[in-house]
Amino acid sequence: MAAFLQKPGPEAPFQRALFEERQRVVRWLNAFRVSSGALWLTLALIATGMGEKIWRQQLPLLGTYVSVALVLFLWAQRSSALQWFSVYAVAGVDIPFAFLVQLQRFQRSSEPLSVVAFTVALFVLLISSAVLSLNVRAIVAAAMVAVPLG
């Protein structure tokens, strides 16, 4: 089992509280990933139905993102030993997918600077969600992925 989610001994109340908080945050991050991805996909479907072509091009990426998020969510529900991976999913899943979707928008936008500004704000939000994990490695990984892409 990863050191991130190892149960501490009874002699360490602080470590036990930290362990429980990390588990709670991991469950929250997984649920947030699925719900926010589903919301973004729903908005893209509505916009596509209204004739917005730029949103239609995002549908395959958003569908893939929601599928990956749902697999991670269900995977983490089955085994607490596998929950540690969800913390690193911010760096390995969320930020790369957000970059790819925003890159599509940037390439087809009449106002590319607004897309860049939104992308940077989105990356800050994603790095902030990694901070909630209380895991320094996950925070550094998210920042190391986001900074070159932003």
PECOR-V791976 format. One record per pair of residues at least 24 apart in sequence whose ideal C-beta (glycine too) atoms are under 10 Angstrom apart, sorted by the first residue. I is the first residue (numbers start at 0). J is the second residue. Records with the same first field share a line. If there is no record, write none. Layout:
BEGIN
I: J + J
END
This chain:
BEGIN
0: 78 + 79 + 80 + 81 + 82 + 83
1: 80 + 81 + 82 + 83 + 84 + 86 + 87 + 134
2: 83 + 134 + 136
3: 82 + 83 + 84 + 86 + 87 + 132 + 133 + 134 + 136 + 137
4: 79 + 80 + 81 + 82 + 83 + 86 + 134
5: 80 + 83
6: 79
17: 133
20: 131 + 132 + 133
21: 82 + 83 + 86 + 131 + 132 + 133 + 134
22: 75 + 79 + 82 + 83
23: 131
24: 82 + 85 + 86 + 128 + 130 + 131 + 132 + 133 + 134
25: 75 + 79 + 81 + 82 + 83 + 84 + 85 + 86 + 88 + 131 + 132 + 134
26: 72 + 75 + 76 + 79 + 82 + 85
27: 85 + 128 + 131 + 132
28: 71 + 72 + 75 + 82 + 85 + 86 + 88 + 89 + 93 + 128 + 129 + 131 + 132 + 137
29: 68 + 69 + 71 + 72 + 73 + 74 + 75 + 76 + 82 + 85 + 86 + 88
30: 68 + 72 + 75 + 76
31: 68 + 72 + 93 + 128 + 131
32: 64 + 65 + 67 + 68 + 69 + 71 + 72 + 85 + 88 + 89 + 92 + 93 + 96 + 128
33: 64 + 65 + 66 + 67 + 68 + 69 + 70 + 71 + 72 + 73
34: 65 + 68 + 72
35: 64 + 65 + 68 + 93 + 124 + 128
36: 61 + 62 + 63 + 64 + 65 + 66 + 67 + 68 + 69 + 92 + 93 + 96
37: 61 + 64 + 65 + 68 + 69
38: 65
39: 64 + 65 + 96 + 97 + 100
40: 64 + 65 + 66
41: 65
43: 100
52: 107
53: 103 + 104 + 106 + 107 + 108
54: 103 + 104
56: 100 + 103 + 104 + 106 + 107
57: 99 + 100 + 101 + 103 + 104
59: 103
60: 96 + 97 + 99 + 100 + 102 + 103
61: 96 + 99 + 100
63: 96 + 99
64: 92 + 93 + 95 + 96 + 97 + 99 + 100
65: 96
67: 91 + 92 + 93 + 96
68: 92 + 93 + 96
83: 132 + 134 + 137
85: 132 + 137
86: 128 + 129 + 131 + 132 + 133 + 134 + 136 + 137 + 138 + 140 + 141
87: 129 + 132 + 134 + 136 + 137 + 140 + 141
88: 129 + 137 + 141
89: 125 + 126 + 127 + 128 + 129 + 130 + 131 + 132 + 137 + 138 + 140 + 141 + 144 + 145
90: 125 + 126 + 129 + 136 + 137 + 138 + 139 + 140 + 141 + 142 + 143 + 144 + 145
91: 140 + 141 + 144
93: 121 + 122 + 124 + 125 + 126 + 128 + 129 + 141 + 144 + 145
94: 121 + 122 + 125 + 126 + 129 + 140 + 141 + 142 + 143 + 144 + 145 + 146 + 148 + 149
95: 144 + 145 + 148
96: 125
97: 121 + 122 + 124 + 125 + 145 + 148 + 149
98: 122 + 144 + 145 + 147 + 148 + 149
99: 148
101: 148 + 149
102: 148
115: 149
118: 145 + 148 + 149
119: 145 + 148 + 149
120: 149
121: 145 + 149
122: 146 + 148 + 149
123: 149
END
